[in-house]
Amino acid sequence: MTLGKQTKSQTQGFGRRSVTAPAKASAKASERPAPQRQPTVSARPEQRTHDALGQTAKSVGEQVSTSASRGKAYLKACLAGTTAFIAVLFMLTGVDNRVFEAGPMLIVLAVPVLPTLALILYIPTVVLSDVARLLSVPRGWADLAIGFLLGAGLGVGIATTSPDEKSMIMAIATTAGGLMGGFAFWRAQGYPGTSSGTAAALDLTYEKLT
């Protein structure tokens, strides 16, 4: 009987331990404080802002560099066009022309006139460049055509004011100057749209002509 009671009590005791042990473990687990997650600060917004600013600065820098390069090329084109205009006018009229007899006075008048004319022609130059780009006209042909059109436009304007032989000579000279200016602009840009061999041949031709 005693053994039976002890066995029974041991069995009950074992049973109670087997039931209550997990409860105590769960109670201890519940008493432990839950781990607190540290707030993570994502660097993505700052990185994106930094990248956006970098891209903007790069784009602005490229635009400024391109504008500066075109401005220098346009200045060289104006100088080359003026030189060609004077050379053609000299060949067609000779030294006896009043323009060449004016000498120093011509230089004085050229100081305000040439920069003003260059500024006036800059706007149609940009417009024609955009039109050529929209029509996918290859560079070189587009630059020559723009110079020719601007020079011929000036020549037509001069010829219509006083239709005589001298005006026709001036029109021819301005057209030649515009054509040479377009070529000089293309050359100053590095002959875009051509191979290195073609660019070298064009440089050699330009040096011989000038």
Contacts in CASP RR format, 6 or more apart in sequence:
PFRMAT RR
TARGET T0000
AUTHOR 0000-0000-0000
METHOD contacts of the structure
MODEL  1
MTLGKQTKSQTQGFGRRSVTAPAKASAKASERPAPQRQPTVSARPEQRTH
DALGQTAKSVGEQVSTSASRGKAYLKACLAGTTAFIAVLFMLTGVDNRVF
EAGPMLIVLAVPVLPTLALILYIPTVVLSDVARLLSVPRGWADLAIGFLL
GAGLGVGIATTSPDEKSMIMAIATTAGGLMGGFAFWRAQGYPGTSSGTAA
ALDLTYEKLT
69 189 0 8 1.000
70 189 0 8 1.000
72 188 0 8 1.000
73 184 0 8 1.000
73 185 0 8 1.000
73 188 0 8 1.000
73 189 0 8 1.000
74 118 0 8 1.000
74 122 0 8 1.000
74 125 0 8 1.000
74 185 0 8 1.000
75 118 0 8 1.000
76 184 0 8 1.000
76 185 0 8 1.000
76 187 0 8 1.000
76 188 0 8 1.000
77 147 0 8 1.000
77 181 0 8 1.000
77 182 0 8 1.000
77 184 0 8 1.000
77 185 0 8 1.000
77 188 0 8 1.000
78 114 0 8 1.000
78 118 0 8 1.000
78 121 0 8 1.000
78 181 0 8 1.000
79 184 0 8 1.000
80 177 0 8 1.000
80 180 0 8 1.000
80 181 0 8 1.000
80 182 0 8 1.000
80 183 0 8 1.000
80 184 0 8 1.000
81 177 0 8 1.000
81 178 0 8 1.000
81 180 0 8 1.000
81 181 0 8 1.000
81 182 0 8 1.000
81 184 0 8 1.000
82 110 0 8 1.000
82 114 0 8 1.000
82 177 0 8 1.000
83 180 0 8 1.000
83 210 0 8 1.000
84 176 0 8 1.000
84 177 0 8 1.000
84 178 0 8 1.000
84 179 0 8 1.000
84 180 0 8 1.000
84 181 0 8 1.000
85 173 0 8 1.000
85 174 0 8 1.000
85 176 0 8 1.000
85 177 0 8 1.000
85 178 0 8 1.000
86 173 0 8 1.000
88 172 0 8 1.000
88 173 0 8 1.000
88 176 0 8 1.000
88 177 0 8 1.000
89 97 0 8 1.000
89 99 0 8 1.000
89 169 0 8 1.000
89 170 0 8 1.000
89 173 0 8 1.000
90 97 0 8 1.000
90 100 0 8 1.000
92 169 0 8 1.000
92 172 0 8 1.000
92 173 0 8 1.000
93 99 0 8 1.000
93 100 0 8 1.000
93 166 0 8 1.000
93 169 0 8 1.000
94 100 0 8 1.000
99 106 0 8 1.000
100 106 0 8 1.000
121 150 0 8 1.000
124 150 0 8 1.000
125 146 0 8 1.000
125 147 0 8 1.000
125 150 0 8 1.000
128 145 0 8 1.000
128 146 0 8 1.000
128 149 0 8 1.000
128 150 0 8 1.000
129 142 0 8 1.000
129 146 0 8 1.000
132 142 0 8 1.000
132 145 0 8 1.000
132 146 0 8 1.000
133 142 0 8 1.000
137 145 0 8 1.000
138 193 0 8 1.000
139 186 0 8 1.000
139 189 0 8 1.000
139 191 0 8 1.000
139 192 0 8 1.000
139 193 0 8 1.000
140 186 0 8 1.000
140 191 0 8 1.000
140 192 0 8 1.000
140 193 0 8 1.000
140 194 0 8 1.000
143 182 0 8 1.000
143 183 0 8 1.000
143 185 0 8 1.000
143 186 0 8 1.000
143 189 0 8 1.000
144 179 0 8 1.000
144 182 0 8 1.000
144 183 0 8 1.000
144 186 0 8 1.000
146 182 0 8 1.000
147 177 0 8 1.000
147 178 0 8 1.000
147 179 0 8 1.000
147 181 0 8 1.000
147 182 0 8 1.000
147 185 0 8 1.000
148 175 0 8 1.000
148 178 0 8 1.000
148 179 0 8 1.000
148 182 0 8 1.000
150 178 0 8 1.000
151 174 0 8 1.000
151 175 0 8 1.000
151 177 0 8 1.000
151 178 0 8 1.000
151 179 0 8 1.000
152 171 0 8 1.000
152 174 0 8 1.000
152 175 0 8 1.000
153 174 0 8 1.000
153 175 0 8 1.000
154 171 0 8 1.000
154 174 0 8 1.000
154 175 0 8 1.000
155 170 0 8 1.000
155 171 0 8 1.000
155 172 0 8 1.000
155 174 0 8 1.000
155 175 0 8 1.000
156 171 0 8 1.000
157 171 0 8 1.000
158 167 0 8 1.000
158 170 0 8 1.000
158 171 0 8 1.000
158 174 0 8 1.000
159 167 0 8 1.000
159 168 0 8 1.000
159 170 0 8 1.000
159 171 0 8 1.000
161 167 0 8 1.000
183 206 0 8 1.000
186 192 0 8 1.000
187 202 0 8 1.000
187 203 0 8 1.000
187 206 0 8 1.000
190 199 0 8 1.000
191 198 0 8 1.000
191 199 0 8 1.000
191 202 0 8 1.000
194 202 0 8 1.000
END
